[in-house]
Amino acid sequence: MSLLVIGSVALDSVATPFGSVEEALGGSATYFSCSASFFTTVKLVAVVGEDFPSRHIRFLKTRNIDLKGLQVRKGRTFRWKGSYEYDLNEAKTVYTHLNVFSNFKPHIPEEYKDEKFVFLANIDPDLQADVLKQVRKPALVACDSMNFWIENKRKELIRLLKKVDIFILNDAEARELAEEPNLLKGAKRILSFGPRMVIIKKGEHGALLFSDHSSFSAPAYPLESIYDPTGAGDTFAGGFMGYLSRAGKANESNVRKAIIYGSVMASYNVEDFSLNRLRRLTLKDIDKRYREFKKLTCF
Amino acid sequence: MSLLVIGSVALDSVATPFGSVEEALGGSATYFSCSASFFTTVKLVAVVGEDFPSRHIRFLKTRNIDLKGLQVRKGRTFRWKGSYEYDLNEAKTVYTHLNVFSNFKPHIPEEYKDEKFVFLANIDPDLQADVLKQVRKPALVACDSMNFWIENKRKELIRLLKKVDIFILNDAEARELAEEPNLLKGAKRILSFGPRMVIIKKGEHGALLFSDHSSFSAPAYPLESIYDPTGAGDTFAGGFMGYLSRAGKANESNVRKAIIYGSVMASYNVEDFSLNRLRRLTLKDIDKRYREFKKLTCF
């Protein structure tokens, strides 16, 4: 089954202790789509400016990504600049220029409206809700968010969560949204807002899945060098939703496997800047690391 | 097979946001022994003062713990007082009174000298080395340490590690000892000091095992409430070494299972103050949570 994603396509400038890139391809929907495209066809809804380099469009077309939903608007593309210290867990934002993204009204093309698997990448919860209204009968809706929306659009986000099946967020966001330091209690609180599953990403400590009746703990892949953590969360979500769409059914067993595939994709993504590692990734690489996750957790 | 442990027996005063205890039974060798005694017979080498309550001796005797190596010396028992904030990861020490422990010369009783499984709980690396000299032909030596010794007896600790098979420490200690922020690189550095396996405990994020040829990631058991983290590391080591001694062989498969048993024991221990949870723990409880760890990691 194919997969619909709404999010950002951006040009990122990133510096880490291991190097830097200027105006490289980035954005939540970009990382998500490229990652998911290893598993299924992705239909991308986003906006870029007239300055968006055509080579990036050509690259996205070489992947399994349908670009009918990518609007090109007058103005400049969304730009983000950030840097990381040796503790690569937190990005320091230098600037965020929303540009064409500031007036973005997501328009779902008619032929996307019957999509069954939908991912709402991190954007304004009102826009996420607006997109959901345009999709006729989604079978599985997953979404992401961030501290900014938790702090500034809490009500809207909680309202949205009633219509979401799987909510993916990181540990700090979970604690903030649930107003609870304990992750297990926090997850229960978030489940009470509506989703039937919540996935809490813990960076180098892996990810946790909580539902009403069970929990699952996925490790992170031990890496010697993380070159650039930008997009790791979206790449995780892409592998996760990509696998689920291909499997066709979000039962617990598939969701657990999907979390491992998400972790595999994220672990590769951080090995290079921008989408460089995903560009040269193969299905064989993905299978290899999936088997390594098995060995890593087997007892 | 039985198991020899050298470490501290103490009286702990602990306060957490959930309650407090005064002069409760504590000490690294105490937590270790009680935890390991669910799996095998433990031979305890330690020292207490004349003021050590006889009810604690009676309790230890009800467990599978041989106390011939427990010296009673003139003076007061080792006392520690500490407190934890809501983030229960770090103890704030109020005082440490070494008392009889300050002149402790570990004397291994003749009938302990042929023990095959040895655990050197966290004490001065010189004392740990001294104990090792007294044991004739140990088959498996594991040890623990702490930041104080890494900072103040680095050379002695590294010298000791040449004779140690499995080194157990926490993530901050691993980073400090290896002088390396990345845990995978740090583990490789520590392996180069001598041990054939290193286990890095990450508290609420589980534990990692590294050897020359493989790695293993164990999750932490998700708990809603941690009442008192005191002794969690020693309880982990007790379950770990207890299971290995019972299994009789420290191959990789057994070591992985042993890490899960260690995690099970530690997860119970933090559910109450002092050794209170271990006092009422049953083998059935242990098996139940071991199976829950299986479910928690299965994909």
Interface residues (C-beta under 8 A of the other chain):
Chain A: Y86 D87 P181 N182 L183 L184 K185 K202 E204 H205 G206 L208 F210 S214 S215 F216 S217 A218 P219 A220 P222 L223 E224 S225 S253 R256 K257 I259 I260 K294 K295 L296 T297 C298 F299
Chain B: Y86 D87 P181 N182 L183 L184 K185 K202 E204 H205 G206 L208 F210 S214 S215 F216 S217 A218 P219 A220 P222 L223 E224 S225 S253 R256 K257 I259 I260 K294 K295 L296 T297 C298 F299
